[in-house]
Amino acid sequence: MASWEMAKQAAQILYDKKAEDINIVKIDSISSLADYFLIATGTSNTHVKALADELEVKLKEEGLMAMGVEGYRSNSWILLDYAEVVVHIFTPEGRDFYDLDRLWRDGTKMELDFLK
């Protein structure tokens, strides 16, 4: 699956599970870490974990396995690494604190008009 298609699918999964403030930032021209960062917010620690769990299950059904998952014991941020797409799910406080949207502002913010 192409990285953009994967990022869109992950965004749709999170959107369907009521994630808030979903952003996809194309970073391939400014970093070798990934092609895209997907950044989303859950309403609470429990919601963040539920979002991460749902994403892992749904993508696994498509044959996509995370290379790594970090922060599951954290109270504010879970990172799921799918190589070309890295997903960051935050609590509102964690997102404000780490401010990845600002740190990666040199990347290209993608339009999410496909979410429904």
Buried (B, 14 or more C-beta within 10 A) or exposed (E): BEBBEBBBBBBBBBBEBEBBEBBBBBBBEEEEEBBBBBBBBBBEBEBBBBBBEBBBEBBEEEEBEBEEBEBEEBEBBBBBBBBBBBBBBBBBEBBEEBEBBEEBEEBBEBEBEEEE
